[in-house]
Amino acid sequence: MPKAYWISEYHAIHDEAALQAYAQLAGPALTASGGRFLARGLPAAVKEHGKQMRTVLIEFDSLQAALDAYQSPGYKAALAALGTNAAVRDIRIIEGA
């Protein structure tokens, strides 16, 4: 069974305090769901049409585990802490090759 990955990109951050509250809840929730943080932060280099934005890469043992992590109570609490206006971001969940 292939692994799966969350790729989160932050297009804009409007409320650092809310982002910190989210991170304090999201990290443990995603780890408890089997996630392993592989990378996070600003890119060392941006090529082609890429943008310099905070990116987070998390590995899961399966696509179902990655999908379930998003629906977990712990992650839902993290999303509530983030609120609706603290950040503009997208999360992509993809299956490994």
MODELLER restraints for C-alpha pairs under 7 A, 6 or more apart:
rsr = mdl.restraints
at = mdl.atoms
rsr.add(forms.Gaussian(group=physical.xy_distance, feature=features.Distance(at['CA:1:A'], at['CA:62:A']), mean=6.63, stdev=0.5))
rsr.add(forms.Gaussian(group=physical.xy_distance, feature=features.Distance(at['CA:2:A'], at['CA:62:A']), mean=6.01, stdev=0.5))
rsr.add(forms.Gaussian(group=physical.xy_distance, feature=features.Distance(at['CA:2:A'], at['CA:95:A']), mean=6.59, stdev=0.5))
rsr.add(forms.Gaussian(group=physical.xy_distance, feature=features.Distance(at['CA:2:A'], at['CA:96:A']), mean=5.45, stdev=0.5))
rsr.add(forms.Gaussian(group=physical.xy_distance, feature=features.Distance(at['CA:2:A'], at['CA:97:A']), mean=6.69, stdev=0.5))
rsr.add(forms.Gaussian(group=physical.xy_distance, feature=features.Distance(at['CA:3:A'], at['CA:59:A']), mean=6.98, stdev=0.5))
rsr.add(forms.Gaussian(group=physical.xy_distance, feature=features.Distance(at['CA:3:A'], at['CA:60:A']), mean=5.74, stdev=0.5))
rsr.add(forms.Gaussian(group=physical.xy_distance, feature=features.Distance(at['CA:3:A'], at['CA:61:A']), mean=4.62, stdev=0.5))
rsr.add(forms.Gaussian(group=physical.xy_distance, feature=features.Distance(at['CA:3:A'], at['CA:62:A']), mean=4.55, stdev=0.5))
rsr.add(forms.Gaussian(group=physical.xy_distance, feature=features.Distance(at['CA:3:A'], at['CA:63:A']), mean=6.53, stdev=0.5))
rsr.add(forms.Gaussian(group=physical.xy_distance, feature=features.Distance(at['CA:3:A'], at['CA:95:A']), mean=6.10, stdev=0.5))
rsr.add(forms.Gaussian(group=physical.xy_distance, feature=features.Distance(at['CA:3:A'], at['CA:96:A']), mean=5.12, stdev=0.5))
rsr.add(forms.Gaussian(group=physical.xy_distance, feature=features.Distance(at['CA:4:A'], at['CA:59:A']), mean=5.91, stdev=0.5))
rsr.add(forms.Gaussian(group=physical.xy_distance, feature=features.Distance(at['CA:4:A'], at['CA:60:A']), mean=5.15, stdev=0.5))
rsr.add(forms.Gaussian(group=physical.xy_distance, feature=features.Distance(at['CA:4:A'], at['CA:61:A']), mean=6.32, stdev=0.5))
rsr.add(forms.Gaussian(group=physical.xy_distance, feature=features.Distance(at['CA:4:A'], at['CA:62:A']), mean=5.16, stdev=0.5))
rsr.add(forms.Gaussian(group=physical.xy_distance, feature=features.Distance(at['CA:4:A'], at['CA:63:A']), mean=4.88, stdev=0.5))
rsr.add(forms.Gaussian(group=physical.xy_distance, feature=features.Distance(at['CA:4:A'], at['CA:66:A']), mean=6.44, stdev=0.5))
rsr.add(forms.Gaussian(group=physical.xy_distance, feature=features.Distance(at['CA:4:A'], at['CA:93:A']), mean=6.98, stdev=0.5))
rsr.add(forms.Gaussian(group=physical.xy_distance, feature=features.Distance(at['CA:4:A'], at['CA:94:A']), mean=5.55, stdev=0.5))
rsr.add(forms.Gaussian(group=physical.xy_distance, feature=features.Distance(at['CA:4:A'], at['CA:95:A']), mean=4.17, stdev=0.5))
rsr.add(forms.Gaussian(group=physical.xy_distance, feature=features.Distance(at['CA:4:A'], at['CA:96:A']), mean=5.12, stdev=0.5))
rsr.add(forms.Gaussian(group=physical.xy_distance, feature=features.Distance(at['CA:5:A'], at['CA:57:A']), mean=6.77, stdev=0.5))
rsr.add(forms.Gaussian(group=physical.xy_distance, feature=features.Distance(at['CA:5:A'], at['CA:58:A']), mean=5.46, stdev=0.5))
rsr.add(forms.Gaussian(group=physical.xy_distance, feature=features.Distance(at['CA:5:A'], at['CA:59:A']), mean=4.58, stdev=0.5))
rsr.add(forms.Gaussian(group=physical.xy_distance, feature=features.Distance(at['CA:5:A'], at['CA:60:A']), mean=5.98, stdev=0.5))
rsr.add(forms.Gaussian(group=physical.xy_distance, feature=features.Distance(at['CA:5:A'], at['CA:93:A']), mean=5.59, stdev=0.5))
rsr.add(forms.Gaussian(group=physical.xy_distance, feature=features.Distance(at['CA:5:A'], at['CA:94:A']), mean=5.34, stdev=0.5))
rsr.add(forms.Gaussian(group=physical.xy_distance, feature=features.Distance(at['CA:5:A'], at['CA:95:A']), mean=6.32, stdev=0.5))
rsr.add(forms.Gaussian(group=physical.xy_distance, feature=features.Distance(at['CA:5:A'], at['CA:96:A']), mean=6.97, stdev=0.5))
rsr.add(forms.Gaussian(group=physical.xy_distance, feature=features.Distance(at['CA:6:A'], at['CA:57:A']), mean=5.68, stdev=0.5))
rsr.add(forms.Gaussian(group=physical.xy_distance, feature=features.Distance(at['CA:6:A'], at['CA:58:A']), mean=5.05, stdev=0.5))
rsr.add(forms.Gaussian(group=physical.xy_distance, feature=features.Distance(at['CA:6:A'], at['CA:59:A']), mean=6.59, stdev=0.5))
rsr.add(forms.Gaussian(group=physical.xy_distance, feature=features.Distance(at['CA:6:A'], at['CA:91:A']), mean=6.53, stdev=0.5))
rsr.add(forms.Gaussian(group=physical.xy_distance, feature=features.Distance(at['CA:6:A'], at['CA:92:A']), mean=5.63, stdev=0.5))
rsr.add(forms.Gaussian(group=physical.xy_distance, feature=features.Distance(at['CA:6:A'], at['CA:93:A']), mean=4.56, stdev=0.5))
rsr.add(forms.Gaussian(group=physical.xy_distance, feature=features.Distance(at['CA:6:A'], at['CA:94:A']), mean=6.61, stdev=0.5))
rsr.add(forms.Gaussian(group=physical.xy_distance, feature=features.Distance(at['CA:7:A'], at['CA:56:A']), mean=5.73, stdev=0.5))
rsr.add(forms.Gaussian(group=physical.xy_distance, feature=features.Distance(at['CA:7:A'], at['CA:57:A']), mean=4.83, stdev=0.5))
rsr.add(forms.Gaussian(group=physical.xy_distance, feature=features.Distance(at['CA:7:A'], at['CA:58:A']), mean=6.72, stdev=0.5))
rsr.add(forms.Gaussian(group=physical.xy_distance, feature=features.Distance(at['CA:7:A'], at['CA:91:A']), mean=5.59, stdev=0.5))
rsr.add(forms.Gaussian(group=physical.xy_distance, feature=features.Distance(at['CA:7:A'], at['CA:92:A']), mean=5.10, stdev=0.5))
rsr.add(forms.Gaussian(group=physical.xy_distance, feature=features.Distance(at['CA:7:A'], at['CA:93:A']), mean=6.42, stdev=0.5))
rsr.add(forms.Gaussian(group=physical.xy_distance, feature=features.Distance(at['CA:8:A'], at['CA:55:A']), mean=5.50, stdev=0.5))
rsr.add(forms.Gaussian(group=physical.xy_distance, feature=features.Distance(at['CA:8:A'], at['CA:56:A']), mean=5.02, stdev=0.5))
rsr.add(forms.Gaussian(group=physical.xy_distance, feature=features.Distance(at['CA:8:A'], at['CA:57:A']), mean=6.63, stdev=0.5))
rsr.add(forms.Gaussian(group=physical.xy_distance, feature=features.Distance(at['CA:8:A'], at['CA:89:A']), mean=6.90, stdev=0.5))
rsr.add(forms.Gaussian(group=physical.xy_distance, feature=features.Distance(at['CA:8:A'], at['CA:90:A']), mean=5.68, stdev=0.5))
rsr.add(forms.Gaussian(group=physical.xy_distance, feature=features.Distance(at['CA:8:A'], at['CA:91:A']), mean=4.33, stdev=0.5))
rsr.add(forms.Gaussian(group=physical.xy_distance, feature=features.Distance(at['CA:8:A'], at['CA:92:A']), mean=6.38, stdev=0.5))
rsr.add(forms.Gaussian(group=physical.xy_distance, feature=features.Distance(at['CA:9:A'], at['CA:53:A']), mean=6.59, stdev=0.5))
rsr.add(forms.Gaussian(group=physical.xy_distance, feature=features.Distance(at['CA:9:A'], at['CA:54:A']), mean=5.87, stdev=0.5))
rsr.add(forms.Gaussian(group=physical.xy_distance, feature=features.Distance(at['CA:9:A'], at['CA:55:A']), mean=4.59, stdev=0.5))
rsr.add(forms.Gaussian(group=physical.xy_distance, feature=features.Distance(at['CA:9:A'], at['CA:56:A']), mean=6.66, stdev=0.5))
rsr.add(forms.Gaussian(group=physical.xy_distance, feature=features.Distance(at['CA:9:A'], at['CA:89:A']), mean=5.39, stdev=0.5))
rsr.add(forms.Gaussian(group=physical.xy_distance, feature=features.Distance(at['CA:9:A'], at['CA:90:A']), mean=5.48, stdev=0.5))
rsr.add(forms.Gaussian(group=physical.xy_distance, feature=features.Distance(at['CA:9:A'], at['CA:91:A']), mean=6.55, stdev=0.5))
rsr.add(forms.Gaussian(group=physical.xy_distance, feature=features.Distance(at['CA:10:A'], at['CA:53:A']), mean=5.82, stdev=0.5))
rsr.add(forms.Gaussian(group=physical.xy_distance, feature=features.Distance(at['CA:10:A'], at['CA:54:A']), mean=5.25, stdev=0.5))
rsr.add(forms.Gaussian(group=physical.xy_distance, feature=features.Distance(at['CA:10:A'], at['CA:55:A']), mean=6.40, stdev=0.5))
rsr.add(forms.Gaussian(group=physical.xy_distance, feature=features.Distance(at['CA:10:A'], at['CA:87:A']), mean=6.90, stdev=0.5))
rsr.add(forms.Gaussian(group=physical.xy_distance, feature=features.Distance(at['CA:10:A'], at['CA:88:A']), mean=5.96, stdev=0.5))
rsr.add(forms.Gaussian(group=physical.xy_distance, feature=features.Distance(at['CA:10:A'], at['CA:89:A']), mean=4.24, stdev=0.5))
rsr.add(forms.Gaussian(group=physical.xy_distance, feature=features.Distance(at['CA:10:A'], at['CA:90:A']), mean=6.75, stdev=0.5))
rsr.add(forms.Gaussian(group=physical.xy_distance, feature=features.Distance(at['CA:11:A'], at['CA:53:A']), mean=6.08, stdev=0.5))
rsr.add(forms.Gaussian(group=physical.xy_distance, feature=features.Distance(at['CA:11:A'], at['CA:88:A']), mean=5.35, stdev=0.5))
rsr.add(forms.Gaussian(group=physical.xy_distance, feature=features.Distance(at['CA:11:A'], at['CA:89:A']), mean=5.28, stdev=0.5))
rsr.add(forms.Gaussian(group=physical.xy_distance, feature=features.Distance(at['CA:12:A'], at['CA:87:A']), mean=5.57, stdev=0.5))
rsr.add(forms.Gaussian(group=physical.xy_distance, feature=features.Distance(at['CA:12:A'], at['CA:88:A']), mean=5.03, stdev=0.5))
rsr.add(forms.Gaussian(group=physical.xy_distance, feature=features.Distance(at['CA:12:A'], at['CA:89:A']), mean=6.96, stdev=0.5))
rsr.add(forms.Gaussian(group=physical.xy_distance, feature=features.Distance(at['CA:13:A'], at['CA:86:A']), mean=6.06, stdev=0.5))
rsr.add(forms.Gaussian(group=physical.xy_distance, feature=features.Distance(at['CA:13:A'], at['CA:87:A']), mean=4.33, stdev=0.5))
rsr.add(forms.Gaussian(group=physical.xy_distance, feature=features.Distance(at['CA:13:A'], at['CA:88:A']), mean=6.41, stdev=0.5))
rsr.add(forms.Gaussian(group=physical.xy_distance, feature=features.Distance(at['CA:14:A'], at['CA:86:A']), mean=4.87, stdev=0.5))
rsr.add(forms.Gaussian(group=physical.xy_distance, feature=features.Distance(at['CA:14:A'], at['CA:87:A']), mean=5.52, stdev=0.5))
rsr.add(forms.Gaussian(group=physical.xy_distance, feature=features.Distance(at['CA:15:A'], at['CA:86:A']), mean=4.58, stdev=0.5))
rsr.add(forms.Gaussian(group=physical.xy_distance, feature=features.Distance(at['CA:15:A'], at['CA:87:A']), mean=6.88, stdev=0.5))
rsr.add(forms.Gaussian(group=physical.xy_distance, feature=features.Distance(at['CA:18:A'], at['CA:81:A']), mean=6.26, stdev=0.5))
rsr.add(forms.Gaussian(group=physical.xy_distance, feature=features.Distance(at['CA:18:A'], at['CA:82:A']), mean=5.07, stdev=0.5))
rsr.add(forms.Gaussian(group=physical.xy_distance, feature=features.Distance(at['CA:18:A'], at['CA:86:A']), mean=6.16, stdev=0.5))
rsr.add(forms.Gaussian(group=physical.xy_distance, feature=features.Distance(at['CA:19:A'], at['CA:82:A']), mean=5.74, stdev=0.5))
rsr.add(forms.Gaussian(group=physical.xy_distance, feature=features.Distance(at['CA:19:A'], at['CA:86:A']), mean=6.69, stdev=0.5))
rsr.add(forms.Gaussian(group=physical.xy_distance, feature=features.Distance(at['CA:21:A'], at['CA:81:A']), mean=5.97, stdev=0.5))
rsr.add(forms.Gaussian(group=physical.xy_distance, feature=features.Distance(at['CA:21:A'], at['CA:82:A']), mean=6.83, stdev=0.5))
rsr.add(forms.Gaussian(group=physical.xy_distance, feature=features.Distance(at['CA:22:A'], at['CA:78:A']), mean=4.71, stdev=0.5))
rsr.add(forms.Gaussian(group=physical.xy_distance, feature=features.Distance(at['CA:22:A'], at['CA:79:A']), mean=6.46, stdev=0.5))
rsr.add(forms.Gaussian(group=physical.xy_distance, feature=features.Distance(at['CA:22:A'], at['CA:81:A']), mean=5.28, stdev=0.5))
rsr.add(forms.Gaussian(group=physical.xy_distance, feature=features.Distance(at['CA:22:A'], at['CA:82:A']), mean=5.03, stdev=0.5))
rsr.add(forms.Gaussian(group=physical.xy_distance, feature=features.Distance(at['CA:25:A'], at['CA:78:A']), mean=4.99, stdev=0.5))
rsr.add(forms.Gaussian(group=physical.xy_distance, feature=features.Distance(at['CA:26:A'], at['CA:75:A']), mean=5.51, stdev=0.5))
rsr.add(forms.Gaussian(group=physical.xy_distance, feature=features.Distance(at['CA:26:A'], at['CA:78:A']), mean=5.14, stdev=0.5))
rsr.add(forms.Gaussian(group=physical.xy_distance, feature=features.Distance(at['CA:29:A'], at['CA:74:A']), mean=4.91, stdev=0.5))
rsr.add(forms.Gaussian(group=physical.xy_distance, feature=features.Distance(at['CA:29:A'], at['CA:75:A']), mean=5.49, stdev=0.5))
rsr.add(forms.Gaussian(group=physical.xy_distance, feature=features.Distance(at['CA:30:A'], at['CA:69:A']), mean=6.08, stdev=0.5))
rsr.add(forms.Gaussian(group=physical.xy_distance, feature=features.Distance(at['CA:30:A'], at['CA:75:A']), mean=6.86, stdev=0.5))
rsr.add(forms.Gaussian(group=physical.xy_distance, feature=features.Distance(at['CA:33:A'], at['CA:69:A']), mean=5.42, stdev=0.5))
rsr.add(forms.Gaussian(group=physical.xy_distance, feature=features.Distance(at['CA:34:A'], at['CA:60:A']), mean=6.00, stdev=0.5))
rsr.add(forms.Gaussian(group=physical.xy_distance, feature=features.Distance(at['CA:35:A'], at['CA:58:A']), mean=5.99, stdev=0.5))
rsr.add(forms.Gaussian(group=physical.xy_distance, feature=features.Distance(at['CA:35:A'], at['CA:59:A']), mean=5.50, stdev=0.5))
rsr.add(forms.Gaussian(group=physical.xy_distance, feature=features.Distance(at['CA:35:A'], at['CA:60:A']), mean=4.88, stdev=0.5))
rsr.add(forms.Gaussian(group=physical.xy_distance, feature=features.Distance(at['CA:36:A'], at['CA:58:A']), mean=5.38, stdev=0.5))
rsr.add(forms.Gaussian(group=physical.xy_distance, feature=features.Distance(at['CA:36:A'], at['CA:59:A']), mean=5.10, stdev=0.5))
rsr.add(forms.Gaussian(group=physical.xy_distance, feature=features.Distance(at['CA:36:A'], at['CA:60:A']), mean=6.58, stdev=0.5))
rsr.add(forms.Gaussian(group=physical.xy_distance, feature=features.Distance(at['CA:37:A'], at['CA:57:A']), mean=6.14, stdev=0.5))
rsr.add(forms.Gaussian(group=physical.xy_distance, feature=features.Distance(at['CA:37:A'], at['CA:58:A']), mean=4.47, stdev=0.5))
rsr.add(forms.Gaussian(group=physical.xy_distance, feature=features.Distance(at['CA:37:A'], at['CA:59:A']), mean=6.47, stdev=0.5))
rsr.add(forms.Gaussian(group=physical.xy_distance, feature=features.Distance(at['CA:38:A'], at['CA:57:A']), mean=5.53, stdev=0.5))
rsr.add(forms.Gaussian(group=physical.xy_distance, feature=features.Distance(at['CA:38:A'], at['CA:58:A']), mean=5.56, stdev=0.5))
rsr.add(forms.Gaussian(group=physical.xy_distance, feature=features.Distance(at['CA:38:A'], at['CA:59:A']), mean=6.76, stdev=0.5))
rsr.add(forms.Gaussian(group=physical.xy_distance, feature=features.Distance(at['CA:39:A'], at['CA:56:A']), mean=5.68, stdev=0.5))
rsr.add(forms.Gaussian(group=physical.xy_distance, feature=features.Distance(at['CA:39:A'], at['CA:57:A']), mean=5.10, stdev=0.5))
rsr.add(forms.Gaussian(group=physical.xy_distance, feature=features.Distance(at['CA:40:A'], at['CA:55:A']), mean=5.51, stdev=0.5))
rsr.add(forms.Gaussian(group=physical.xy_distance, feature=features.Distance(at['CA:40:A'], at['CA:56:A']), mean=4.20, stdev=0.5))
rsr.add(forms.Gaussian(group=physical.xy_distance, feature=features.Distance(at['CA:40:A'], at['CA:57:A']), mean=6.28, stdev=0.5))
rsr.add(forms.Gaussian(group=physical.xy_distance, feature=features.Distance(at['CA:41:A'], at['CA:54:A']), mean=5.00, stdev=0.5))
rsr.add(forms.Gaussian(group=physical.xy_distance, feature=features.Distance(at['CA:41:A'], at['CA:55:A']), mean=5.54, stdev=0.5))
rsr.add(forms.Gaussian(group=physical.xy_distance, feature=features.Distance(at['CA:41:A'], at['CA:56:A']), mean=6.60, stdev=0.5))
rsr.add(forms.Gaussian(group=physical.xy_distance, feature=features.Distance(at['CA:42:A'], at['CA:52:A']), mean=6.64, stdev=0.5))
rsr.add(forms.Gaussian(group=physical.xy_distance, feature=features.Distance(at['CA:42:A'], at['CA:53:A']), mean=5.74, stdev=0.5))
rsr.add(forms.Gaussian(group=physical.xy_distance, feature=features.Distance(at['CA:42:A'], at['CA:54:A']), mean=4.58, stdev=0.5))
rsr.add(forms.Gaussian(group=physical.xy_distance, feature=features.Distance(at['CA:42:A'], at['CA:55:A']), mean=6.20, stdev=0.5))
rsr.add(forms.Gaussian(group=physical.xy_distance, feature=features.Distance(at['CA:43:A'], at['CA:52:A']), mean=6.40, stdev=0.5))
rsr.add(forms.Gaussian(group=physical.xy_distance, feature=features.Distance(at['CA:46:A'], at['CA:52:A']), mean=6.37, stdev=0.5))
rsr.add(forms.Gaussian(group=physical.xy_distance, feature=features.Distance(at['CA:60:A'], at['CA:66:A']), mean=5.70, stdev=0.5))
rsr.add(forms.Gaussian(group=physical.xy_distance, feature=features.Distance(at['CA:63:A'], at['CA:95:A']), mean=5.82, stdev=0.5))
rsr.add(forms.Gaussian(group=physical.xy_distance, feature=features.Distance(at['CA:69:A'], at['CA:75:A']), mean=6.91, stdev=0.5))
